Amino acid sequence: LLQGGASSPALYYNWGNAQFKGGRTGRAIAAYRQAEELIPRDPDVRANLKFARNQVQGPTLRAGWPERLLSSLSLNEWSLATLGAFWLLFALLMIRQLRPTARRTLRNWVFLALGLLLVLGAGLALRLQARLGAQTAIVVVSDATVRNGPFEESPTAFTVRDGAELRVLDQKDDWLQVTAGPRRLGWLPRKQVVVVPAL
């Protein structure tokens, strides 16, 4: 179904369950993350993703509070919330123009709606930037060697296990430059990972 182009939260969730039961933690995490992108607050998806992540040993990225906050809404939900704040502000400004006597009463409401629009707009921009720009590489082999350069002969920087999530910094041919934190940086063959959006 996935290869045929089908996409649904239930499909990714069940695919993640099948991968996890088959001992493929990295592929399970990738599937759960795709399900989470479509239904970000589903308790079953979140529980299974957390459980799968807890099985990962060794270096891996952990989401900080900004990432968790941004991922609490899907990209569509951020868009709808921002659009709603825009139309609320527009309606308040229209009422102020049509009823001059209400200007003083609506002043605080206009500033509140403007602040809401700015906060939601910033959240939407950051969510969109994360979705389109930053990427995460999820290791899908039992052990992967991260090297100091994009060559098989390069010295080993560190090793990662199945399911490790690494931030993608750069790409060169069939290699990805990845990081698992400030002191863990190196290159990994692309065939050993699944690349997904950062959030």
Secondary structure, 3 states (H helix, E strand, C coil): CCCCCCCCHHHHHHHHHHHHHCCCHHHHHHHHHHHHHHCCCCHHHHHHHHHHHHCCCCCCCCCCHHHHHHCCCCHHHHHHHHHHHHHHHHHHHHHHHHCHHHHHHHHHHHHHHHHHHHHHHHHHHHHHHHHHCCEEEEECCCEEEEECCCCCCCCEEEEEECCCEEEEEEEECCEEEEEEECCEEEEEEHHHEEEEECC
